[in-house]
Amino acid sequence: MSDARLTSREKRCGADGAAPRRWRLALAAGAALVACGLLVWWQGTQRATAQASEGSALYQAVLADLDATVPASGPAAEEDPAGLPVAQLEGVDVVGRLVCKDASLDLPVAALGEDASLIPALEEGNNGELVVRVPAWLAREARLDTLASGDRLVFVQVNGARRTFSVEDAGTTSADFNDNFDLLVYTEGSFGEKTWVGCSQSS
């Protein structure tokens, strides 16, 4: 009997000791998850900072090159994004710049296939429209959310040809947006939200 009681007592003591151990393991696992989350956040912040630094230098250099090389006027504008003339500036294939004096907007635009995380670049559209993705680091400076209906944007090709657009609609969405415009300019936030501006061609 005494052996049985001792065994029972030992079992109770063992069960009582297991609970704190489980809590310690749970706390350690939770701390590890938090540490991993912080590491991922820190690495993401470092990448974003590096992209902003590299992108800003490239952005300014390409704009300076466009100032120096694009003629004041040019031939009839090419309307097929795939057929746009290209100039290689600072190691990037560039098709032009997008300017809106109403919003102090001046963006170099790289060709299809260039890295849109560093410099605004064309993306494939559905019906031959111009789709320009602005990198996240440039979103605040680009100030797309300040563009209003009727504002005029001019796309200047590297050969000096010009196309003029007028803002029709704008918004922010986390879903697929309407790209049935002649020009769509957008930027995507860290949580997938897209701030966009849709324009129709006026000349």
Rosetta blueprint (number, residue, H / E / L):
1 M L
2 S H
3 D H
4 A H
5 R H
6 L H
7 T H
8 S H
9 R H
10 E H
11 K H
12 R H
13 C H
14 G H
15 A H
16 D H
17 G H
18 A H
19 A H
20 P H
21 R H
22 R H
23 W H
24 R H
25 L H
26 A H
27 L H
28 A H
29 A H
30 G H
31 A H
32 A H
33 L H
34 V H
35 A H
36 C H
37 G H
38 L H
39 L H
40 V H
41 W H
42 W H
43 Q H
44 G H
45 T H
46 Q H
47 R H
48 A H
49 T H
50 A H
51 Q H
52 A H
53 S H
54 E H
55 G H
56 S H
57 A H
58 L H
59 Y H
60 Q H
61 A H
62 V H
63 L H
64 A H
65 D H
66 L H
67 D H
68 A H
69 T H
70 V L
71 P L
72 A L
73 S L
74 G L
75 P L
76 A L
77 A L
78 E L
79 E L
80 D L
81 P H
82 A H
83 G H
84 L L
85 P L
86 V L
87 A E
88 Q E
89 L E
90 E L
91 G L
92 V E
93 D E
94 V E
95 V E
96 G E
97 R E
98 L E
99 V E
100 C E
101 K H
102 D H
103 A H
104 S L
105 L E
106 D E
107 L E
108 P E
109 V E
110 A E
111 A L
112 L L
113 G L
114 E L
115 D L
116 A L
117 S L
118 L L
119 I L
120 P L
121 A E
122 L E
123 E E
124 E L
125 G L
126 N L
127 N L
128 G L
129 E L
130 L E
131 V E
132 V E
133 R E
134 V E
135 P L
136 A H
137 W H
138 L H
139 A H
140 R H
141 E H
142 A H
143 R L
144 L H
145 D H
146 T H
147 L L
148 A L
149 S L
150 G L
151 D L
152 R E
153 L E
154 V E
155 F E
156 V E
157 Q E
158 V L
159 N L
160 G L
161 A L
162 R E
163 R E
164 T E
165 F E
166 S E
167 V E
168 E E
169 D E
170 A E
171 G E
172 T E
173 T E
174 S L
175 A L
176 D L
177 F L
178 N L
179 D L
180 N L
181 F L
182 D L
183 L E
184 L E
185 V E
186 Y E
187 T E
188 E E
189 G L
190 S L
191 F L
192 G L
193 E L
194 K E
195 T E
196 W E
197 V E
198 G E
199 C E
200 S E
201 Q E
202 S L
203 S L
